[in-house]
């Protein structure tokens, strides 16, 4: 049967540029330099599919919503929305790729719980046909309902697990949980879960569960004391929350409109303040110049007055008359040629020249002062108009703030009401979860003993071995006698376990295991999530100038054939995170993202980074 398909991973936040990766239905490759956040994409997908925590990087600051678009087996595209460090997942029955303001179509918890269907795990399990399937928890017949996280570790492989010596089917080398992990593989390969046992618990088990029930009763009573008696039941609270969210959506639109007007008015007022400051500065400069020019004009007038006085004194003393020389006393007939011009009229001529020059300077100065007066009047007029505009803008800002205040109060009241209702709903959900656990204990008493869990049939196991060998053969990996040991959970190449090989071969074998399992299940129409996410499946970080792989059984061509096989033969969807670039013929048909340290040429990383904001993502391996 068809599985799920990843559509997009999007981070959104108010005022933040959307960060997004869109996945190809067949193959998506994210490659590039180390420390650019490639592995963060893998971790974010894991978080959106139920992981408890996401280690946020600095570039994620300010992003409040993480969206994961998923295409269900029936073709419908849904969007999962989860906040950072949130235990709740909102489901929207449409493909959304930006900041979401409306109420969710369905609200789920991120963690699996077998007694309630209101969690992400059971929601996804129901879509792929595995809800209610049982897996073994021990070798004596104990069972539990499978969780989506039990499946996810087989198809989403982090860089750390890719090269770890732990067998691919297990999460750790400890004994705890090994039976359940192996049973999950049995479920996928055979398409059948374990059978529930009808054996009743013994006396000791009933005594233990009686104590558990008493503890649960105390917890439920404590939570019930915290409930508001006037708050209503869970359905009434859910309806209240729906109405509050609807009101919040409308209030947010109104608030954004008024806030935009307020911001625009504030911007205009700031521009007017700058203009007024410039006008005041220019008026000060003009007044200073006019003061200085006034002093200069007074000096010129004083000089003219002195010249007039000199001319009058010269006239009285006869300096400027032709006749007896006032300088030497010679009569005109005894004066030499040019004597009068040299002795008498030269002073007059100098006085007239200086007077003419000074009057011209004073005239030019008056013209300059007149020009400054006109300029001052123009600046003063502009300043007066800006003052009027500032006053009008201040009145507009005051009016907008009068509109803004009740809207902000309403938004605060709605947020407070929403917090109260969500808190009450959280208490109801917690009480329901505890009561579901209590009901399970009352009904089942204890995990009963019974017949041992079934192993994988030999024929099915042999077929899976051939599928892994066929995948490795397609990748041009030279191996012989590929086999999976269902008792240890280990992969063997001949007589050598996967753990005995180097990092490069361990990563390739782990990748082949995940890809072959998905391909086998999808072709057999068995249940499977439908996709694989592989972080660093081929090589670990390599230095420039060396061979792509250092294992003699892994020729350089493995990388090219690996990508071509995922693109052309693999029945599911693959997302590959690597350091090295895919071959050109694959890049032309797959969705390829290159993360680079140079944002001028390529995308820096998952989050948008402007050229003037250098950064690095320490989460990348």
C-alpha positions in Angstrom: 0.0 0.0 0.0 1.3 3.6 -0.6 2.9 5.4 2.3 3.4 9.0 3.3 5.3 11.6 1.2 7.1 14.6 2.6 6.0 17.8 0.8 7.9 20.6 2.5 9.6 21.7 5.7 9.0 25.4 6.6 9.9 27.7 9.4 7.8 30.8 9.8 7.8 33.7 12.2 6.2 37.2 12.5 8.5 39.6 10.6 10.9 36.8 9.6 11.6 35.7 6.0 10.2 32.1 5.5 12.8 29.3 5.6 11.8 26.4 3.5 12.9 23.2 1.7 10.5 21.6 -0.8 10.8 17.9 -1.3 10.7 16.1 -4.6 8.3 13.1 -4.8 11.3 10.9 -5.7 14.7 12.3 -4.6 15.8 15.4 -2.7 19.5 16.1 -2.2 20.8 18.6 0.3 24.6 19.0 0.0 27.3 21.5 0.6 29.9 22.6 3.0 30.1 21.5 6.6 28.6 23.8 9.3 25.8 25.2 7.1 22.9 23.4 8.8 22.2 20.5 6.6 21.7 18.1 9.5 19.3 20.6 11.1 16.9 19.7 8.3 17.0 16.0 9.3 16.6 16.9 13.0 13.6 19.2 12.2 11.8 16.4 10.2 12.4 14.1 13.2 11.0 16.7 15.6 7.9 17.3 13.5 7.3 13.5 13.4 7.2 13.2 17.2 10.7 13.7 18.6 10.6 15.3 22.1 13.1 18.1 21.5 14.7 20.1 18.7 18.1 21.6 19.4 17.6 25.1 17.9 20.4 27.0 16.3 20.9 30.8 16.5 19.5 31.3 13.0 16.1 29.9 14.2 15.6 32.7 16.7 12.3 34.5 16.0 10.7 31.6 14.2 7.6 30.5 16.1 6.0 27.9 13.8 7.5 24.8 12.2 5.4 23.4 9.3 5.7 20.0 7.7 3.6 19.3 4.7 2.7 15.6 4.2 0.8 13.9 1.4 -1.3 11.1 2.8 -1.8 7.8 1.0 -5.2 9.0 -0.3 -3.5 12.0 -2.0 -4.7 14.6 0.5 -2.0 17.1 1.6 -2.0 18.1 5.2 0.2 20.5 7.2 1.6 19.7 10.6 2.4 22.8 12.7 4.4 22.6 15.9 6.1 25.3 17.9 9.7 25.0 19.1 9.8 23.2 22.4 6.0 22.4 22.2 4.3 19.2 23.1 1.3 19.9 20.8 0.9 19.4 17.1 -1.8 21.1 15.1 -3.1 19.5 11.9 -4.5 21.6 9.0 -6.3 19.8 6.2 -4.5 21.7 3.4 -1.1 22.6 2.2 0.1 25.7 4.1 3.5 27.2 3.6 3.5 30.5 5.6 2.7 31.9 9.1 -0.7 30.4 10.2 -3.2 32.5 12.1 -6.4 30.4 11.9 -7.5 27.6 14.2 -6.3 24.1 13.5 -8.6 21.4 12.1 -7.2 19.0 14.7 -5.0 19.3 17.7 -2.9 16.4 18.8 -0.2 15.6 21.4 3.3 14.9 20.0 3.9 11.8 22.1 2.3 8.4 21.5 -0.4 7.1 23.8 -2.1 3.8 23.1 -5.3 4.6 25.1 -6.2 7.7 23.2 -6.3 8.5 19.5 -5.6 12.2 20.0 -1.9 12.0 19.4 0.3 12.4 16.3 1.6 8.8 16.4 -1.9 7.2 16.1 -3.0 9.8 13.6 -0.2 8.8 11.2 -0.4 5.1 12.0 -4.1 5.1 11.1 -3.2 6.8 7.7 -0.8 4.0 6.8 -2.9 1.2 8.2 -1.0 0.2 11.3 -3.1 1.7 14.1 -3.7 -1.0 16.7 -1.0 -3.3 15.4 0.9 -5.1 18.2 4.6 -5.7 18.6 6.3 -8.0 21.1 7.9 -6.5 24.2 9.6 -9.7 25.6 10.2 -13.3 24.6 7.3 -14.6 26.8 4.5 -13.1 24.8 4.2 -9.6 26.2 2.8 -7.1 23.6 2.1 -3.4 23.1 0.7 -1.3 20.4 3.2 -0.1 17.9 4.0 3.6 17.9 5.0 5.7 14.8 8.4 6.4 16.4 9.0 2.6 16.4 8.9 2.8 12.6 10.6 6.1 12.1 14.1 5.0 13.3 14.1 2.5 10.4 13.5 5.1 7.8 15.1 8.3 9.3 18.7 7.8 10.0 20.8 10.6 11.5 24.5 11.0 10.8 25.4 9.6 14.2 23.4 6.4 13.8 24.5 6.1 10.2 28.1 5.2 11.2 27.5 3.8 14.7 28.3 0.2 15.4 24.8 -0.4 16.7 22.8 -2.7 14.3 20.5 -0.7 12.1 17.4 -2.3 13.5 18.3 -1.2 17.1 18.7 2.1 18.8 21.2 1.0 21.4 23.4 -1.9 22.3 21.5 -2.4 25.7 19.1 -5.3 26.2 16.2 -3.0 26.9 13.8 -2.7 24.0 15.6 -5.0 21.7 12.7 -7.4 21.3 10.3 -4.6 20.4 12.8 -3.2 17.8 13.2 -6.6 16.1 9.4 -7.1 16.3 8.8 -3.9 14.4 11.0 -5.2 11.5 9.0 -8.4 11.7 5.8 -6.4 11.4 7.0 -4.5 8.3 8.4 -7.5 6.5 5.5 -9.9 7.1 2.7 -7.3 7.2 1.3 -8.9 10.4 1.6 -7.9 14.0 1.7 -10.0 17.2 -1.4 -11.7 18.6 -2.8 -10.4 21.9 -2.8 -13.0 24.7 -5.8 -13.8 26.8 -3.8 -15.0 29.8 -4.9 -13.4 33.1 -2.4 -11.7 35.4 -1.3 -13.5 38.5 -1.8 -12.3 42.2 1.5 -10.4 42.4 0.8 -8.6 39.2 -2.7 -7.6 40.4 -1.2 -6.3 43.6 1.3 -4.1 41.7 -1.4 -2.7 39.5 -3.6 -2.0 42.4 -0.9 0.3 43.7 -0.6 1.9 40.3 -4.3 2.5 40.2 -4.3 4.2 43.6 -1.5 6.5 42.5 -3.4 7.4 39.3 -6.5 8.1 41.4 -4.5 10.6 43.5 -3.1 12.3 40.5 -6.5 12.6 38.9 -8.0 14.1 42.1 -5.1 16.6 42.3 -5.7 17.7 38.7 -9.5 17.9 39.2 -8.9 20.3 42.1 -7.1 22.6 39.7 -10.1 22.7 37.3 -12.3 25.8 37.3 -15.8 24.8 38.5 -17.3 27.5 36.2 -15.1 26.6 33.2 -17.4 23.9 31.7 -16.6 20.5 30.4 -14.0 19.6 27.8 -16.3 20.1 24.8 -17.5 23.4 26.1 -13.9 24.5 26.6 -13.0 23.4 23.1 -15.9 25.5 21.7 -14.7 28.4 23.8 -11.2 28.0 22.4 -12.6 27.9 18.9 -14.5 31.1 19.4 -11.5 32.8 21.0 -9.2 31.8 18.1 -11.8 33.1 15.7 -12.0 36.4 17.6 -8.2 36.5 17.7 -8.0 36.1 14.0 -10.3 39.0 13.4 -8.7 41.1 16.1 -5.2 40.4 14.7 -6.3 41.6 11.3 -7.8 44.8 12.8 -4.8 45.3 15.0 -2.4 44.9 12.2 -4.3 47.5 10.1 -4.3 50.1 12.9 -0.7 49.3 13.8 0.3 49.8 10.2 -1.4 53.2 10.2 0.3 54.0 13.5 3.7 53.0 12.1 3.1 55.1 8.9 2.1 58.1 11.0 5.1 57.7 13.3 7.3 57.5 10.2 5.9 60.7 8.8 6.3 62.5 12.1 9.9 61.4 12.3 10.5 62.7 8.8 8.9 66.0 9.7 11.0 66.2 12.9 14.1 65.7 10.8 13.0 68.4 8.4 12.2 70.8 11.2 15.6 70.3 12.6 17.2 71.0 9.3 15.1 74.2 8.9 16.1 75.4 12.4 19.7 74.7 11.6 19.5 76.6 8.3 17.7 79.5 10.0 20.4 79.7 12.6 23.0 79.8 9.8 21.2 82.5 7.9 20.7 84.6 11.0 24.4 84.3 11.8 25.3 85.3 8.2 22.9 88.3 8.3 24.4 89.4 11.6 27.9 89.2 10.2 26.9 91.0 7.0 25.2 93.7 9.0 28.5 94.4 10.9 30.3 94.5 7.5 27.7 96.9 6.1 28.2 99.2 9.2 31.9 99.1 8.5 31.4 100.1 4.9 29.1 103.0 5.9 31.7 104.1 8.5 34.4 104.0 5.8 32.2 106.2 3.5 31.6 108.6 6.3 35.4 109.0 6.9 35.9 109.5 3.1 33.3 112.3 3.1 35.0 113.9 6.1 38.4 113.7 4.2 36.8 115.3 1.1 35.2 118.1 3.1 38.5 118.8 5.0 40.4 118.9 1.7 37.9 121.3 0.2 38.3 123.6 3.2 42.0 123.5 3.1 42.1 123.9 -0.7 43.6 120.5 -1.3 41.3 119.9 -4.2 41.5 123.5 -5.9 43.8 124.7 -8.7 45.8 127.7 -7.6 48.5 128.4 -5.1 49.9 125.1 -4.0 48.9 124.4 -0.5 51.7 121.9 -0.2 54.7 124.1 -1.4 53.2 127.7 -1.7 54.1 128.0 -5.3 52.0 130.2 -7.5 50.4 128.7 -10.6 52.9 130.4 -13.0 55.8 128.9 -10.9 54.4 125.4 -10.8 56.0 122.8 -13.1 54.0 120.8 -15.7 51.7 118.2 -13.9 52.5 119.8 -10.6 48.7 120.2 -9.8 47.8 116.6 -10.7 50.7 115.2 -8.7 50.4 117.4 -5.7 46.8 118.6 -5.5 44.2 116.4 -7.4 45.9 113.1 -6.7 44.4 113.0 -3.2 41.0 114.0 -4.5 41.2 111.2 -7.1 42.2 108.6 -4.5 39.3 109.7 -2.2 36.8 109.4 -5.1 38.1 106.0 -6.1 38.0 104.6 -2.6 34.5 106.1 -2.2 33.3 104.5 -5.5 34.8 101.1 -4.5 33.3 101.1 -1.0 29.9 102.1 -2.4 30.0 99.2 -4.9 30.9 96.8 -2.1 28.1 98.1 0.1 25.7 97.8 -2.9 26.7 94.2 -3.4 26.4 93.5 0.3 22.8 94.9 0.3 22.0 92.6 -2.6 23.4 89.6 -0.6 21.5 90.6 2.5 18.3 90.9 0.5 18.9 87.4 -0.9 19.4 86.0 2.6 16.2 87.7 3.8 14.3 86.1 1.0 15.8 82.7 1.7 15.0 83.1 5.4 11.4 84.0 4.6 11.2 80.9 2.4 12.7 78.6 5.1 10.5 80.1 7.8 7.5 79.5 5.6 8.5 75.8 5.0 9.1 75.5 8.7 5.7 76.9 9.5 4.1 74.5 7.1 6.0 71.6 8.6 4.9 72.7 12.0 1.3 72.6 10.9 1.9 69.1 9.3 3.5 67.9 12.5 0.6 69.1 14.6 -1.8 67.4 12.2 0.3 64.2 12.3 0.4 64.4 16.1 -3.4 64.6 16.1 -3.5 61.6 13.7 -1.1 59.6 15.9 -3.2 60.5 19.0 -6.4 59.4 17.1 -4.8 56.1 16.0 -3.5 55.4 19.5 -7.0 55.9 20.8 -8.1 53.2 18.3 -5.1 51.1 19.1 -5.5 51.0 22.9 -8.8 49.2 23.0 -7.6 46.8 20.3 -4.5 46.0 22.3 -6.6 45.6 25.4 -8.9 43.3 23.5 -5.9 41.3 22.2 -4.5 41.0 25.7 -7.9 39.9 27.1 -8.3 37.3 24.3 -4.7 36.0 24.9 -5.4 35.8 28.6 -8.7 34.0 28.0 -7.0 31.7 25.5 -4.3 30.9 28.1 -6.9 30.1 30.7 -9.0 27.9 28.4 -5.9 26.1 27.1 -4.7 25.5 30.6 -8.1 24.0 31.5 -8.1 21.9 28.4 -4.6 20.7 29.2 -5.9 19.6 32.6 -8.8 17.8 31.1 -6.5 16.1 28.6 -4.1 15.1 31.3 -7.0 13.7 33.4 -8.3 11.8 30.4 -4.8 10.3 29.7 -4.5 9.2 33.3 -8.0 7.8 33.3 -7.2 5.9 30.1 -4.1 4.4 31.7 -6.2 3.6 34.8 -8.9 2.0 32.6 -6.2 -0.1 30.9 -4.9 -1.3 34.2 -8.3 -2.2 35.4 -9.1 -4.0 32.2 -5.8 -5.8 31.7 -4.5 -6.0 35.2 -1.0 -6.6 34.1 1.0 -7.4 31.0 0.1 -11.1 30.7 2.5 -13.9 30.0 1.9 -16.2 27.0 3.6 -17.9 24.1 6.9 -16.5 22.8 6.7 -13.9 20.1 7.0 -15.2 16.5 10.2 -14.7 14.5 10.5 -13.7 10.9 9.7 -16.7 8.6 12.8 -18.1 6.9 11.4 -17.5 3.4 10.6 -13.8 4.2 14.0 -13.3 5.7 15.8 -14.8 2.7 13.8 -12.5 0.4 14.8 -9.5 2.5 18.5 -10.6 2.3 18.2 -10.8 -1.4 16.7 -7.3 -1.5 19.6 -5.8 0.4 22.1 -7.7 -1.8 20.3 -6.4 -4.9 20.5 -2.8 -3.6 24.2 -3.1 -2.9 24.7 -4.6 -6.3 22.9 -1.6 -7.9 25.3 0.7 -6.0 28.3 -1.3 -7.3 29.3 -2.3 -3.8 31.4 -5.5 -3.8 29.9 -7.8 -1.1 29.2 -11.5 -0.9 26.6 -13.5 1.1 24.6 -10.5 2.5 22.4 -11.6 5.4 20.4 -10.2 8.3 20.5 -12.1 11.6 17.1 -11.7 13.3 18.4 -12.9 16.6 21.2 -10.3 17.0 19.7 -7.7 14.6 23.0 -7.4 12.9 23.9 -7.3 9.2 26.6 -9.7 8.0 28.7 -9.6 4.9 30.0 -13.1 4.7 31.4 -13.9 8.1 32.0 -10.3 9.1 29.4 -8.2 11.0 28.7 -4.7 9.9 30.2 -3.4 13.2 33.5 -4.8 12.2 33.8 -2.6 9.1 35.0 1.0 8.8 32.8 4.0 9.0 32.3 4.3 5.2 31.1 0.7 4.8 29.0 0.9 8.0 27.2 3.9 6.6 26.6 2.3 3.2 25.3 -0.9 4.7 23.0 1.0 7.0 21.7 3.0 4.0 21.2 -0.2 2.0 19.2 -1.7 5.0 16.9 1.3 5.2 16.4 1.7 1.5 15.9 -2.0 0.9 13.4 -2.3 3.7 11.3 0.6 2.3 11.5 -0.6 -1.2 10.6 -4.2 -0.2 7.6 -3.1 1.8 6.3 -0.7 -0.8 6.6 -3.2 -3.6 5.0 -5.9 -1.5 2.2 -3.4 -0.5 3.1 -3.8 3.1 2.8 -1.0 5.6 5.7 1.5 5.7 6.0 5.2 6.3 6.9 5.4 2.6 10.1 7.6 2.7 13.7 7.4 3.9 15.8 10.3 5.2 19.5 9.5 5.1 22.1 11.9 6.7 25.6 11.3 5.4 24.9 7.8 3.9 28.0 7.6 1.7 31.1 9.2 3.3 32.0 11.1 6.3 33.6 14.5 6.0 36.5 14.4 3.5 39.4 16.7 2.8 39.7 18.2 -0.7 42.1 16.3 -3.0 41.5 12.8 -1.6 39.6 9.9 -2.9 35.8 9.9 -2.3 36.0 6.7 -0.4 38.9 5.0 1.3 37.4 1.4 1.5 38.6 -0.9 -1.3 35.1 -2.4 -1.5 33.7 1.1 -2.1 34.9 2.4 -5.4 34.3 6.1 -6.3 31.5 5.1 -8.6 29.4 4.0 -5.6 28.3 7.6 -5.0 27.0 8.0 -8.6 25.2 4.7 -8.7 23.7 5.3 -5.3 21.9 8.5 -6.4 20.9 7.0 -9.8 19.3 4.0 -8.0 17.3 6.2 -5.6 16.1 8.3 -8.6 15.3 5.5 -11.0 14.5 2.2 -9.2 13.6 3.1 -5.6 9.8 2.7 -5.0 9.6 5.3 -2.2 10.7 8.9 -1.6 14.3 9.6 -0.6 15.8 12.6 1.1 19.6 12.6 1.2 21.9 14.9 3.2 25.5 14.8 2.2 28.7 16.8 1.9 29.4 15.9 -1.7 27.5 17.0 -4.8 25.4 14.5 -6.8 26.2 13.6 -10.4 25.0 16.1 -13.0 22.5 13.7 -14.6 20.8 13.1 -11.2 20.8 16.8 -10.3 19.0 17.6 -13.5 16.0 15.4 -12.4 16.0 15.6 -8.6 15.3 18.5 -6.2 18.8 19.6 -5.2 19.8 22.3 -2.6 23.4 23.4 -2.2 24.2 25.0 1.1 27.2 27.3 0.8 29.2 29.6 3.0 29.0 32.2 0.2 25.4 33.5 0.1 26.3 35.6 -3.0 26.6 32.5 -5.1 24.4 29.9 -3.4 22.0 29.5 -0.5 23.9 29.9 2.7 22.0 27.3 4.7 18.4 26.3 5.7 17.7 29.8 7.1 17.9 32.9 4.9 21.1 34.9 5.7 21.8 38.3 4.2 25.3 38.9 2.9 25.9 41.4 5.8 25.0 38.8 8.4 27.7 36.1 8.4 26.7 33.1 10.4 27.2 29.3 10.8 25.0 26.5 11.9 26.9 24.4 14.6 24.3 21.7 14.4 25.6 20.3 11.1 27.8 17.3 11.1 
